Amino acid sequence: MSGLGYTVPAVLAVIAVCALELGMLRTGLFRKAAYWISMVIVLAFQIPVDGWLTKLSAPIVIYDEQHTSGIRFPFDIPVEDFLFGWAMVTAVLLLWERQRLRAGGRDAT
């Protein structure tokens, strides 16, 4: 398992989103309870759906194990799916928050 095809890009996506927030956008999103509550809601839907799609007993989506870390948790979900999911949802929320702040809604929460 090299992880080059899926693990490395997933980790790079997380790093890129964190760098975007901490180095450029600086929206303060990571300090907001609403953001973390949103992440819990995303996970509440992602786990059963992704678990059903990737379960090893009858997978609908099949990953080449050579390109993943091989770590699957819970319900046989590749951990890389959580990294990509977090990066995608967080990037959208960051851009949304940045736009809101630019539009003059600085005191809105």
Gaussian input, Z-matrix of N, CA and C with variables (Angstrom, degrees):
# hf/3-21g

backbone

0 1
 N
 C     1     B1
 C     2     B2     1     A1
 N     3     B3     2     A2     1     D1
 C     4     B4     3     A3     2     D2
 C     5     B5     4     A4     3     D3
 N     6     B6     5     A5     4     D4
 C     7     B7     6     A6     5     D5
 C     8     B8     7     A7     6     D6
 N     9     B9     8     A8     7     D7
 C    10    B10     9     A9     8     D8
 C    11    B11    10    A10     9     D9
 N    12    B12    11    A11    10    D10
 C    13    B13    12    A12    11    D11
 C    14    B14    13    A13    12    D12
 N    15    B15    14    A14    13    D13
 C    16    B16    15    A15    14    D14
 C    17    B17    16    A16    15    D15
 N    18    B18    17    A17    16    D16
 C    19    B19    18    A18    17    D17
 C    20    B20    19    A19    18    D18
 N    21    B21    20    A20    19    D19
 C    22    B22    21    A21    20    D20
 C    23    B23    22    A22    21    D21
 N    24    B24    23    A23    22    D22
 C    25    B25    24    A24    23    D23
 C    26    B26    25    A25    24    D24
 N    27    B27    26    A26    25    D25
 C    28    B28    27    A27    26    D26
 C    29    B29    28    A28    27    D27
 N    30    B30    29    A29    28    D28
 C    31    B31    30    A30    29    D29
 C    32    B32    31    A31    30    D30
 N    33    B33    32    A32    31    D31
 C    34    B34    33    A33    32    D32
 C    35    B35    34    A34    33    D33
 N    36    B36    35    A35    34    D34
 C    37    B37    36    A36    35    D35
 C    38    B38    37    A37    36    D36
 N    39    B39    38    A38    37    D37
 C    40    B40    39    A39    38    D38
 C    41    B41    40    A40    39    D39
 N    42    B42    41    A41    40    D40
 C    43    B43    42    A42    41    D41
 C    44    B44    43    A43    42    D42
 N    45    B45    44    A44    43    D43
 C    46    B46    45    A45    44    D44
 C    47    B47    46    A46    45    D45
 N    48    B48    47    A47    46    D46
 C    49    B49    48    A48    47    D47
 C    50    B50    49    A49    48    D48
 N    51    B51    50    A50    49    D49
 C    52    B52    51    A51    50    D50
 C    53    B53    52    A52    51    D51
 N    54    B54    53    A53    52    D52
 C    55    B55    54    A54    53    D53
 C    56    B56    55    A55    54    D54
 N    57    B57    56    A56    55    D55
 C    58    B58    57    A57    56    D56
 C    59    B59    58    A58    57    D57
 N    60    B60    59    A59    58    D58
 C    61    B61    60    A60    59    D59
 C    62    B62    61    A61    60    D60
 N    63    B63    62    A62    61    D61
 C    64    B64    63    A63    62    D62
 C    65    B65    64    A64    63    D63
 N    66    B66    65    A65    64    D64
 C    67    B67    66    A66    65    D65
 C    68    B68    67    A67    66    D66
 N    69    B69    68    A68    67    D67
 C    70    B70    69    A69    68    D68
 C    71    B71    70    A70    69    D69
 N    72    B72    71    A71    70    D70
 C    73    B73    72    A72    71    D71
 C    74    B74    73    A73    72    D72
 N    75    B75    74    A74    73    D73
 C    76    B76    75    A75    74    D74
 C    77    B77    76    A76    75    D75
 N    78    B78    77    A77    76    D76
 C    79    B79    78    A78    77    D77
 C    80    B80    79    A79    78    D78
 N    81    B81    80    A80    79    D79
 C    82    B82    81    A81    80    D80
 C    83    B83    82    A82    81    D81
 N    84    B84    83    A83    82    D82
 C    85    B85    84    A84    83    D83
 C    86    B86    85    A85    84    D84
 N    87    B87    86    A86    85    D85
 C    88    B88    87    A87    86    D86
 C    89    B89    88    A88    87    D87
 N    90    B90    89    A89    88    D88
 C    91    B91    90    A90    89    D89
 C    92    B92    91    A91    90    D90
 N    93    B93    92    A92    91    D91
 C    94    B94    93    A93    92    D92
 C    95    B95    94    A94    93    D93
 N    96    B96    95    A95    94    D94
 C    97    B97    96    A96    95    D95
 C    98    B98    97    A97    96    D96
 N    99    B99    98    A98    97    D97
 C   100   B100    99    A99    98    D98
 C   101   B101   100   A100    99    D99
 N   102   B102   101   A101   100   D100
 C   103   B103   102   A102   101   D101
 C   104   B104   103   A103   102   D102
 N   105   B105   104   A104   103   D103
 C   106   B106   105   A105   104   D104
 C   107   B107   106   A106   105   D105
 N   108   B108   107   A107   106   D106
 C   109   B109   108   A108   107   D107
 C   110   B110   109   A109   108   D108
 N   111   B111   110   A110   109   D109
 C   112   B112   111   A111   110   D110
 C   113   B113   112   A112   111   D111
 N   114   B114   113   A113   112   D112
 C   115   B115   114   A114   113   D113
 C   116   B116   115   A115   114   D114
 N   117   B117   116   A116   115   D115
 C   118   B118   117   A117   116   D116
 C   119   B119   118   A118   117   D117
 N   120   B120   119   A119   118   D118
 C   121   B121   120   A120   119   D119
 C   122   B122   121   A121   120   D120
 N   123   B123   122   A122   121   D121
 C   124   B124   123   A123   122   D122
 C   125   B125   124   A124   123   D123
 N   126   B126   125   A125   124   D124
 C   127   B127   126   A126   125   D125
 C   128   B128   127   A127   126   D126
 N   129   B129   128   A128   127   D127
 C   130   B130   129   A129   128   D128
 C   131   B131   130   A130   129   D129
 N   132   B132   131   A131   130   D130
 C   133   B133   132   A132   131   D131
 C   134   B134   133   A133   132   D132
 N   135   B135   134   A134   133   D133
 C   136   B136   135   A135   134   D134
 C   137   B137   136   A136   135   D135
 N   138   B138   137   A137   136   D136
 C   139   B139   138   A138   137   D137
 C   140   B140   139   A139   138   D138
 N   141   B141   140   A140   139   D139
 C   142   B142   141   A141   140   D140
 C   143   B143   142   A142   141   D141
 N   144   B144   143   A143   142   D142
 C   145   B145   144   A144   143   D143
 C   146   B146   145   A145   144   D144
 N   147   B147   146   A146   145   D145
 C   148   B148   147   A147   146   D146
 C   149   B149   148   A148   147   D147
 N   150   B150   149   A149   148   D148
 C   151   B151   150   A150   149   D149
 C   152   B152   151   A151   150   D150
 N   153   B153   152   A152   151   D151
 C   154   B154   153   A153   152   D152
 C   155   B155   154   A154   153   D153
 N   156   B156   155   A155   154   D154
 C   157   B157   156   A156   155   D155
 C   158   B158   157   A157   156   D156
 N   159   B159   158   A158   157   D157
 C   160   B160   159   A159   158   D158
 C   161   B161   160   A160   159   D159
 N   162   B162   161   A161   160   D160
 C   163   B163   162   A162   161   D161
 C   164   B164   163   A163   162   D162
 N   165   B165   164   A164   163   D163
 C   166   B166   165   A165   164   D164
 C   167   B167   166   A166   165   D165
 N   168   B168   167   A167   166   D166
 C   169   B169   168   A168   167   D167
 C   170   B170   169   A169   168   D168
 N   171   B171   170   A170   169   D169
 C   172   B172   171   A171   170   D170
 C   173   B173   172   A172   171   D171
 N   174   B174   173   A173   172   D172
 C   175   B175   174   A174   173   D173
 C   176   B176   175   A175   174   D174
 N   177   B177   176   A176   175   D175
 C   178   B178   177   A177   176   D176
 C   179   B179   178   A178   177   D177
 N   180   B180   179   A179   178   D178
 C   181   B181   180   A180   179   D179
 C   182   B182   181   A181   180   D180
 N   183   B183   182   A182   181   D181
 C   184   B184   183   A183   182   D182
 C   185   B185   184   A184   183   D183
 N   186   B186   185   A185   184   D184
 C   187   B187   186   A186   185   D185
 C   188   B188   187   A187   186   D186
 N   189   B189   188   A188   187   D187
 C   190   B190   189   A189   188   D188
 C   191   B191   190   A190   189   D189
 N   192   B192   191   A191   190   D190
 C   193   B193   192   A192   191   D191
 C   194   B194   193   A193   192   D192
 N   195   B195   194   A194   193   D193
 C   196   B196   195   A195   194   D194
 C   197   B197   196   A196   195   D195
 N   198   B198   197   A197   196   D196
 C   199   B199   198   A198   197   D197
 C   200   B200   199   A199   198   D198
 N   201   B201   200   A200   199   D199
 C   202   B202   201   A201   200   D200
 C   203   B203   202   A202   201   D201
 N   204   B204   203   A203   202   D202
 C   205   B205   204   A204   203   D203
 C   206   B206   205   A205   204   D204
 N   207   B207   206   A206   205   D205
 C   208   B208   207   A207   206   D206
 C   209   B209   208   A208   207   D207
 N   210   B210   209   A209   208   D208
 C   211   B211   210   A210   209   D209
 C   212   B212   211   A211   210   D210
 N   213   B213   212   A212   211   D211
 C   214   B214   213   A213   212   D212
 C   215   B215   214   A214   213   D213
 N   216   B216   215   A215   214   D214
 C   217   B217   216   A216   215   D215
 C   218   B218   217   A217   216   D216
 N   219   B219   218   A218   217   D217
 C   220   B220   219   A219   218   D218
 C   221   B221   220   A220   219   D219
 N   222   B222   221   A221   220   D220
 C   223   B223   222   A222   221   D221
 C   224   B224   223   A223   222   D222
 N   225   B225   224   A224   223   D223
 C   226   B226   225   A225   224   D224
 C   227   B227   226   A226   225   D225
 N   228   B228   227   A227   226   D226
 C   229   B229   228   A228   227   D227
 C   230   B230   229   A229   228   D228
 N   231   B231   230   A230   229   D229
 C   232   B232   231   A231   230   D230
 C   233   B233   232   A232   231   D231
 N   234   B234   233   A233   232   D232
 C   235   B235   234   A234   233   D233
 C   236   B236   235   A235   234   D234
 N   237   B237   236   A236   235   D235
 C   238   B238   237   A237   236   D236
 C   239   B239   238   A238   237   D237
 N   240   B240   239   A239   238   D238
 C   241   B241   240   A240   239   D239
 C   242   B242   241   A241   240   D240
 N   243   B243   242   A242   241   D241
 C   244   B244   243   A243   242   D242
 C   245   B245   244   A244   243   D243
 N   246   B246   245   A245   244   D244
 C   247   B247   246   A246   245   D245
 C   248   B248   247   A247   246   D246
 N   249   B249   248   A248   247   D247
 C   250   B250   249   A249   248   D248
 C   251   B251   250   A250   249   D249
 N   252   B252   251   A251   250   D250
 C   253   B253   252   A252   251   D251
 C   254   B254   253   A253   252   D252
 N   255   B255   254   A254   253   D253
 C   256   B256   255   A255   254   D254
 C   257   B257   256   A256   255   D255
 N   258   B258   257   A257   256   D256
 C   259   B259   258   A258   257   D257
 C   260   B260   259   A259   258   D258
 N   261   B261   260   A260   259   D259
 C   262   B262   261   A261   260   D260
 C   263   B263   262   A262   261   D261
 N   264   B264   263   A263   262   D262
 C   265   B265   264   A264   263   D263
 C   266   B266   265   A265   264   D264
 N   267   B267   266   A266   265   D265
 C   268   B268   267   A267   266   D266
 C   269   B269   268   A268   267   D267
 N   270   B270   269   A269   268   D268
 C   271   B271   270   A270   269   D269
 C   272   B272   271   A271   270   D270
 N   273   B273   272   A272   271   D271
 C   274   B274   273   A273   272   D272
 C   275   B275   274   A274   273   D273
 N   276   B276   275   A275   274   D274
 C   277   B277   276   A276   275   D275
 C   278   B278   277   A277   276   D276
 N   279   B279   278   A278   277   D277
 C   280   B280   279   A279   278   D278
 C   281   B281   280   A280   279   D279
 N   282   B282   281   A281   280   D280
 C   283   B283   282   A282   281   D281
 C   284   B284   283   A283   282   D282
 N   285   B285   284   A284   283   D283
 C   286   B286   285   A285   284   D284
 C   287   B287   286   A286   285   D285
 N   288   B288   287   A287   286   D286
 C   289   B289   288   A288   287   D287
 C   290   B290   289   A289   288   D288
 N   291   B291   290   A290   289   D289
 C   292   B292   291   A291   290   D290
 C   293   B293   292   A292   291   D291
 N   294   B294   293   A293   292   D292
 C   295   B295   294   A294   293   D293
 C   296   B296   295   A295   294   D294
 N   297   B297   296   A296   295   D295
 C   298   B298   297   A297   296   D296
 C   299   B299   298   A298   297   D297
 N   300   B300   299   A299   298   D298
 C   301   B301   300   A300   299   D299
 C   302   B302   301   A301   300   D300
 N   303   B303   302   A302   301   D301
 C   304   B304   303   A303   302   D302
 C   305   B305   304   A304   303   D303
 N   306   B306   305   A305   304   D304
 C   307   B307   306   A306   305   D305
 C   308   B308   307   A307   306   D306
 N   309   B309   308   A308   307   D307
 C   310   B310   309   A309   308   D308
 C   311   B311   310   A310   309   D309
 N   312   B312   311   A311   310   D310
 C   313   B313   312   A312   311   D311
 C   314   B314   313   A313   312   D312
 N   315   B315   314   A314   313   D313
 C   316   B316   315   A315   314   D314
 C   317   B317   316   A316   315   D315
 N   318   B318   317   A317   316   D316
 C   319   B319   318   A318   317   D317
 C   320   B320   319   A319   318   D318
 N   321   B321   320   A320   319   D319
 C   322   B322   321   A321   320   D320
 C   323   B323   322   A322   321   D321
 N   324   B324   323   A323   322   D322
 C   325   B325   324   A324   323   D323
 C   326   B326   325   A325   324   D324

   B1=1.4513
   B2=1.5172
   B3=1.2900
   B4=1.4576
   B5=1.5173
   B6=1.3216
   B7=1.4508
   B8=1.5208
   B9=1.3163
   B10=1.4614
   B11=1.5244
   B12=1.3102
   B13=1.4504
   B14=1.5101
   B15=1.3379
   B16=1.4479
   B17=1.5298
   B18=1.3169
   B19=1.4690
   B20=1.5181
   B21=1.3021
   B22=1.4707
   B23=1.5298
   B24=1.3408
   B25=1.4687
   B26=1.5297
   B27=1.3301
   B28=1.4712
   B29=1.5271
   B30=1.3204
   B31=1.4691
   B32=1.5288
   B33=1.3215
   B34=1.4707
   B35=1.5294
   B36=1.3286
   B37=1.4644
   B38=1.5225
   B39=1.3249
   B40=1.4706
   B41=1.5264
   B42=1.3175
   B43=1.4680
   B44=1.5226
   B45=1.3316
   B46=1.4659
   B47=1.5254
   B48=1.3170
   B49=1.4680
   B50=1.5258
   B51=1.3239
   B52=1.4658
   B53=1.5251
   B54=1.3132
   B55=1.4681
   B56=1.5272
   B57=1.3213
   B58=1.4580
   B59=1.5251
   B60=1.3340
   B61=1.4608
   B62=1.5264
   B63=1.3031
   B64=1.4629
   B65=1.5237
   B66=1.3270
   B67=1.4522
   B68=1.5041
   B69=1.3266
   B70=1.4531
   B71=1.5340
   B72=1.3181
   B73=1.4563
   B74=1.5255
   B75=1.3104
   B76=1.4770
   B77=1.5206
   B78=1.3153
   B79=1.4636
   B80=1.5224
   B81=1.3292
   B82=1.4621
   B83=1.5180
   B84=1.3158
   B85=1.4623
   B86=1.5265
   B87=1.3263
   B88=1.4654
   B89=1.5235
   B90=1.3193
   B91=1.4670
   B92=1.5206
   B93=1.3232
   B94=1.4603
   B95=1.5290
   B96=1.3260
   B97=1.4627
   B98=1.5262
   B99=1.3199
   B100=1.4662
   B101=1.5302
   B102=1.3245
   B103=1.4663
   B104=1.5296
   B105=1.3211
   B106=1.4621
   B107=1.5243
   B108=1.3170
   B109=1.4647
   B110=1.5271
   B111=1.3240
   B112=1.4673
   B113=1.5233
   B114=1.3163
   B115=1.4637
   B116=1.5288
   B117=1.3284
   B118=1.4688
   B119=1.5328
   B120=1.3222
   B121=1.4679
   B122=1.5293
   B123=1.3271
   B124=1.4691
   B125=1.5292
   B126=1.3219
   B127=1.4697
   B128=1.5260
   B129=1.3330
   B130=1.4606
   B131=1.5225
   B132=1.3213
   B133=1.4634
   B134=1.5243
   B135=1.3290
   B136=1.4582
   B137=1.5266
   B138=1.3058
   B139=1.4685
   B140=1.5280
   B141=1.3285
   B142=1.4718
   B143=1.5365
   B144=1.3245
   B145=1.4657
   B146=1.5208
   B147=1.3295
   B148=1.4616
   B149=1.5304
   B150=1.3273
   B151=1.4614
   B152=1.5188
   B153=1.3357
   B154=1.4592
   B155=1.5288
   B156=1.3343
   B157=1.4585
   B158=1.5279
   B159=1.3355
   B160=1.4676
   B161=1.5215
   B162=1.3309
   B163=1.4691
   B164=1.5262
   B165=1.3000
   B166=1.4588
   B167=1.5233
   B168=1.3332
   B169=1.4601
   B170=1.5340
   B171=1.3195
   B172=1.4688
   B173=1.5273
   B174=1.3308
   B175=1.4698
   B176=1.5253
   B177=1.3146
   B178=1.4583
   B179=1.5305
   B180=1.3246
   B181=1.4617
   B182=1.5271
   B183=1.3205
   B184=1.4625
   B185=1.5185
   B186=1.3246
   B187=1.4599
   B188=1.5182
   B189=1.3060
   B190=1.4560
   B191=1.5237
   B192=1.3087
   B193=1.4650
   B194=1.5308
   B195=1.3215
   B196=1.4636
   B197=1.5201
   B198=1.3260
   B199=1.4606
   B200=1.5198
   B201=1.3245
   B202=1.4628
   B203=1.5220
   B204=1.3164
   B205=1.4675
   B206=1.5238
   B207=1.3222
   B208=1.4579
   B209=1.5239
   B210=1.3312
   B211=1.4622
   B212=1.5213
   B213=1.3278
   B214=1.4623
   B215=1.5239
   B216=1.3318
   B217=1.4592
   B218=1.5069
   B219=1.2663
   B220=1.4638
   B221=1.5247
   B222=1.2975
   B223=1.4650
   B224=1.5206
   B225=1.3056
   B226=1.4654
   B227=1.5264
   B228=1.3221
   B229=1.4649
   B230=1.5263
   B231=1.3276
   B232=1.4671
   B233=1.5357
   B234=1.3212
   B235=1.4681
   B236=1.5270
   B237=1.3091
   B238=1.4629
   B239=1.5276
   B240=1.3332
   B241=1.4631
   B242=1.5295
   B243=1.3257
   B244=1.4619
   B245=1.5277
   B246=1.3295
   B247=1.4651
   B248=1.5242
   B249=1.3325
   B250=1.4636
   B251=1.5232
   B252=1.3265
   B253=1.4570
   B254=1.5202
   B255=1.3290
   B256=1.4674
   B257=1.5217
   B258=1.3209
   B259=1.4617
   B260=1.5299
   B261=1.3086
   B262=1.4550
   B263=1.5299
   B264=1.3203
   B265=1.4654
   B266=1.5237
   B267=1.3176
   B268=1.4596
   B269=1.5203
   B270=1.3235
   B271=1.4676
   B272=1.5307
   B273=1.3203
   B274=1.4642
   B275=1.5235
   B276=1.3236
   B277=1.4684
   B278=1.5256
   B279=1.3174
   B280=1.4664
   B281=1.5301
   B282=1.3223
   B283=1.4619
   B284=1.5278
   B285=1.3011
   B286=1.4577
   B287=1.5298
   B288=1.3258
   B289=1.4664
   B290=1.5235
   B291=1.3029
   B292=1.4644
   B293=1.5307
   B294=1.3183
   B295=1.4609
   B296=1.5257
   B297=1.3121
   B298=1.4630
   B299=1.5169
   B300=1.3212
   B301=1.4643
   B302=1.5223
   B303=1.3041
   B304=1.4758
   B305=1.5172
   B306=1.3326
   B307=1.4603
   B308=1.5313
   B309=1.3333
   B310=1.4684
   B311=1.5013
   B312=1.2977
   B313=1.4677
   B314=1.5170
   B315=1.3041
   B316=1.4676
   B317=1.5198
   B318=1.3233
   B319=1.4514
   B320=1.5206
   B321=1.3363
   B322=1.4615
   B323=1.5202
   B324=1.3182
   B325=1.4593
   B326=1.4889
   A1=110.25
   A2=116.03
   A3=119.47
   A4=112.21
   A5=117.13
   A6=120.80
   A7=113.79
   A8=116.80
   A9=119.89
   A10=113.07
   A11=117.49
   A12=119.39
   A13=114.91
   A14=118.00
   A15=120.05
   A16=112.20
   A17=117.63
   A18=120.85
   A19=111.59
   A20=117.73
   A21=121.07
   A22=111.16
   A23=119.45
   A24=117.90
   A25=113.05
   A26=117.45
   A27=120.27
   A28=110.58
   A29=116.47
   A30=120.47
   A31=110.17
   A32=116.90
   A33=120.38
   A34=111.89
   A35=117.11
   A36=120.53
   A37=110.81
   A38=116.84
   A39=121.00
   A40=109.96
   A41=116.88
   A42=120.96
   A43=110.60
   A44=116.58
   A45=120.54
   A46=111.54
   A47=117.72
   A48=121.04
   A49=110.24
   A50=117.38
   A51=119.91
   A52=110.72
   A53=117.07
   A54=120.83
   A55=111.01
   A56=116.50
   A57=120.97
   A58=110.68
   A59=116.27
   A60=119.96
   A61=112.09
   A62=116.43
   A63=120.04
   A64=113.26
   A65=116.61
   A66=119.09
   A67=116.19
   A68=117.35
   A69=118.31
   A70=113.12
   A71=117.28
   A72=119.99
   A73=113.37
   A74=116.32
   A75=123.00
   A76=112.88
   A77=115.86
   A78=120.79
   A79=112.40
   A80=117.24
   A81=120.70
   A82=112.78
   A83=116.66
   A84=121.35
   A85=112.52
   A86=117.35
   A87=120.45
   A88=112.73
   A89=117.99
   A90=122.02
   A91=112.79
   A92=117.09
   A93=120.68
   A94=111.43
   A95=115.00
   A96=119.98
   A97=111.24
   A98=117.40
   A99=121.07
   A100=111.37
   A101=116.59
   A102=119.96
   A103=110.12
   A104=116.74
   A105=120.93
   A106=111.27
   A107=117.41
   A108=120.54
   A109=109.37
   A110=116.39
   A111=120.38
   A112=111.26
   A113=116.78
   A114=120.08
   A115=111.20
   A116=117.01
   A117=120.69
   A118=109.84
   A119=116.84
   A120=120.90
   A121=110.54
   A122=116.75
   A123=120.60
   A124=110.18
   A125=116.91
   A126=120.59
   A127=111.89
   A128=116.43
   A129=120.12
   A130=111.53
   A131=117.11
   A132=120.42
   A133=112.08
   A134=116.75
   A135=120.18
   A136=111.87
   A137=117.39
   A138=119.84
   A139=112.35
   A140=120.22
   A141=116.85
   A142=113.41
   A143=117.44
   A144=119.42
   A145=110.41
   A146=116.68
   A147=120.46
   A148=110.36
   A149=116.72
   A150=120.30
   A151=111.67
   A152=116.20
   A153=120.39
   A154=110.72
   A155=117.04
   A156=120.65
   A157=113.50
   A158=117.13
   A159=120.14
   A160=114.43
   A161=118.24
   A162=119.51
   A163=110.35
   A164=116.05
   A165=120.98
   A166=112.45
   A167=118.17
   A168=120.28
   A169=112.23
   A170=117.89
   A171=121.31
   A172=108.39
   A173=117.17
   A174=119.19
   A175=113.20
   A176=114.42
   A177=121.14
   A178=107.61
   A179=115.53
   A180=122.26
   A181=106.82
   A182=115.80
   A183=120.79
   A184=109.06
   A185=116.16
   A186=121.94
   A187=109.44
   A188=116.64
   A189=121.11
   A190=106.65
   A191=115.93
   A192=120.92
   A193=113.07
   A194=117.27
   A195=119.93
   A196=111.68
   A197=117.06
   A198=121.02
   A199=113.61
   A200=116.67
   A201=120.55
   A202=109.89
   A203=115.37
   A204=119.94
   A205=111.04
   A206=116.33
   A207=120.56
   A208=112.99
   A209=116.62
   A210=120.71
   A211=108.26
   A212=115.56
   A213=121.47
   A214=108.37
   A215=115.79
   A216=120.30
   A217=109.09
   A218=121.01
   A219=128.50
   A220=110.04
   A221=117.11
   A222=123.75
   A223=113.02
   A224=117.55
   A225=122.47
   A226=114.68
   A227=117.57
   A228=121.10
   A229=109.00
   A230=118.83
   A231=119.83
   A232=109.55
   A233=116.94
   A234=119.63
   A235=111.58
   A236=116.60
   A237=120.20
   A238=111.84
   A239=117.22
   A240=120.15
   A241=110.85
   A242=116.84
   A243=120.24
   A244=111.07
   A245=116.14
   A246=119.51
   A247=111.08
   A248=116.30
   A249=119.59
   A250=111.22
   A251=116.61
   A252=120.63
   A253=111.98
   A254=115.51
   A255=119.73
   A256=110.38
   A257=116.81
   A258=120.58
   A259=111.35
   A260=117.14
   A261=120.63
   A262=111.29
   A263=116.88
   A264=120.67
   A265=110.37
   A266=117.14
   A267=120.51
   A268=111.56
   A269=117.72
   A270=120.33
   A271=110.62
   A272=116.85
   A273=120.09
   A274=110.57
   A275=117.05
   A276=120.29
   A277=111.64
   A278=117.21
   A279=120.15
   A280=111.17
   A281=115.90
   A282=119.14
   A283=111.43
   A284=116.35
   A285=121.68
   A286=110.12
   A287=115.22
   A288=120.27
   A289=111.10
   A290=116.65
   A291=120.56
   A292=110.68
   A293=115.99
   A294=120.25
   A295=111.01
   A296=116.55
   A297=120.65
   A298=110.83
   A299=116.05
   A300=120.31
   A301=111.11
   A302=117.15
   A303=120.99
   A304=111.96
   A305=116.27
   A306=120.69
   A307=111.97
   A308=116.26
   A309=119.28
   A310=114.47
   A311=118.48
   A312=121.17
   A313=112.21
   A314=118.29
   A315=121.99
   A316=113.82
   A317=117.84
   A318=118.40
   A319=112.34
   A320=118.36
   A321=120.80
   A322=109.52
   A323=116.84
   A324=120.28
   A325=112.51
   D1=112.05
   D2=-179.73
   D3=-92.50
   D4=-29.31
   D5=-178.63
   D6=74.20
   D7=-1.00
   D8=-175.53
   D9=-65.59
   D10=-31.11
   D11=-175.65
   D12=-82.63
   D13=-24.39
   D14=-175.07
   D15=-134.93
   D16=-43.62
   D17=-177.10
   D18=-67.14
   D19=-50.07
   D20=-177.81
   D21=-61.22
   D22=-48.62
   D23=177.30
   D24=-61.75
   D25=-33.88
   D26=178.81
   D27=-65.22
   D28=-44.57
   D29=178.54
   D30=-65.96
   D31=-41.47
   D32=178.20
   D33=-63.16
   D34=-34.73
   D35=177.51
   D36=-64.28
   D37=-41.90
   D38=177.98
   D39=-64.18
   D40=-45.34
   D41=179.27
   D42=-61.86
   D43=-42.72
   D44=-179.26
   D45=-63.05
   D46=-42.26
   D47=-179.83
   D48=-67.48
   D49=-41.84
   D50=177.22
   D51=-63.55
   D52=-42.55
   D53=178.26
   D54=-63.87
   D55=-39.03
   D56=177.89
   D57=-59.07
   D58=-46.50
   D59=-179.42
   D60=-70.74
   D61=-49.83
   D62=-173.00
   D63=-76.09
   D64=-27.41
   D65=-176.43
   D66=-103.60
   D67=-20.83
   D68=-173.25
   D69=-128.87
   D70=-58.87
   D71=-173.43
   D72=-74.09
   D73=-45.52
   D74=178.89
   D75=49.43
   D76=53.69
   D77=-179.06
   D78=-82.48
   D79=-19.18
   D80=-175.79
   D81=80.45
   D82=11.71
   D83=-176.05
   D84=-57.47
   D85=-39.19
   D86=-177.01
   D87=-65.58
   D88=-15.55
   D89=179.58
   D90=-93.98
   D91=-0.19
   D92=-175.67
   D93=-97.77
   D94=131.28
   D95=178.19
   D96=-60.37
   D97=-36.23
   D98=-179.06
   D99=-59.86
   D100=-35.64
   D101=178.24
   D102=-63.79
   D103=-48.52
   D104=-177.36
   D105=-67.42
   D106=-34.73
   D107=174.44
   D108=-64.04
   D109=-40.46
   D110=176.71
   D111=-60.21
   D112=-40.27
   D113=179.58
   D114=-65.09
   D115=-37.03
   D116=176.94
   D117=-64.72
   D118=-41.44
   D119=178.06
   D120=-63.19
   D121=-43.77
   D122=177.62
   D123=-58.70
   D124=-46.80
   D125=179.44
   D126=-62.61
   D127=-37.55
   D128=-179.47
   D129=-60.39
   D130=-30.13
   D131=176.47
   D132=-92.71
   D133=-35.24
   D134=-176.68
   D135=-66.21
   D136=-41.66
   D137=-174.96
   D138=-61.30
   D139=-52.68
   D140=-179.36
   D141=-67.27
   D142=-38.41
   D143=-178.52
   D144=-69.85
   D145=-50.12
   D146=-179.34
   D147=-65.40
   D148=-37.13
   D149=177.54
   D150=-60.88
   D151=-41.21
   D152=178.64
   D153=-67.63
   D154=-39.71
   D155=-177.82
   D156=-70.41
   D157=-31.04
   D158=-172.34
   D159=-111.45
   D160=3.63
   D161=-177.07
   D162=-55.68
   D163=133.17
   D164=-174.57
   D165=-68.08
   D166=-23.39
   D167=-178.79
   D168=-70.88
   D169=-30.16
   D170=178.81
   D171=-157.78
   D172=70.43
   D173=-174.35
   D174=-71.40
   D175=142.92
   D176=171.28
   D177=-95.15
   D178=-39.57
   D179=175.98
   D180=-107.41
   D181=126.70
   D182=-178.01
   D183=-116.03
   D184=127.38
   D185=178.88
   D186=-101.77
   D187=142.11
   D188=172.76
   D189=-74.88
   D190=111.04
   D191=-174.13
   D192=-61.14
   D193=-18.44
   D194=176.54
   D195=-67.04
   D196=-20.80
   D197=-174.86
   D198=-106.83
   D199=9.30
   D200=177.52
   D201=-121.30
   D202=172.15
   D203=177.00
   D204=-75.32
   D205=-19.20
   D206=-177.14
   D207=88.32
   D208=-4.83
   D209=179.37
   D210=-86.46
   D211=124.63
   D212=-179.65
   D213=-130.34
   D214=122.57
   D215=-179.29
   D216=-165.51
   D217=142.13
   D218=-25.74
   D219=-79.60
   D220=173.85
   D221=177.22
   D222=51.14
   D223=39.01
   D224=176.66
   D225=66.04
   D226=21.15
   D227=178.83
   D228=-80.04
   D229=125.27
   D230=175.03
   D231=-62.77
   D232=133.05
   D233=-177.63
   D234=-59.60
   D235=-25.16
   D236=179.07
   D237=-61.77
   D238=-29.95
   D239=177.91
   D240=-61.53
   D241=-37.10
   D242=178.98
   D243=-69.41
   D244=-37.24
   D245=178.50
   D246=-65.09
   D247=-48.74
   D248=178.59
   D249=-62.99
   D250=-42.24
   D251=179.58
   D252=-61.49
   D253=-44.84
   D254=178.69
   D255=-61.70
   D256=-46.11
   D257=-178.40
   D258=-62.25
   D259=-41.88
   D260=-178.19
   D261=-66.80
   D262=-51.06
   D263=-177.94
   D264=-65.14
   D265=-42.57
   D266=-178.68
   D267=-66.45
   D268=-40.17
   D269=178.10
   D270=-60.40
   D271=-43.10
   D272=178.81
   D273=-63.96
   D274=-45.13
   D275=179.69
   D276=-64.23
   D277=-38.08
   D278=178.12
   D279=-63.09
   D280=-45.53
   D281=-179.93
   D282=-66.78
   D283=-35.73
   D284=176.58
   D285=-64.11
   D286=-46.95
   D287=-179.92
   D288=-64.41
   D289=-40.46
   D290=177.82
   D291=-60.78
   D292=-43.48
   D293=178.64
   D294=-64.52
   D295=-40.48
   D296=178.52
   D297=-61.74
   D298=-43.18
   D299=179.61
   D300=-66.12
   D301=-39.31
   D302=178.66
   D303=-66.38
   D304=-31.17
   D305=-178.14
   D306=-76.94
   D307=-2.47
   D308=176.42
   D309=98.33
   D310=9.93
   D311=179.81
   D312=-90.38
   D313=37.23
   D314=-174.72
   D315=-59.47
   D316=-30.14
   D317=-178.49
   D318=-94.83
   D319=-2.27
   D320=176.68
   D321=-80.30
   D322=145.68
   D323=178.74
   D324=-117.97

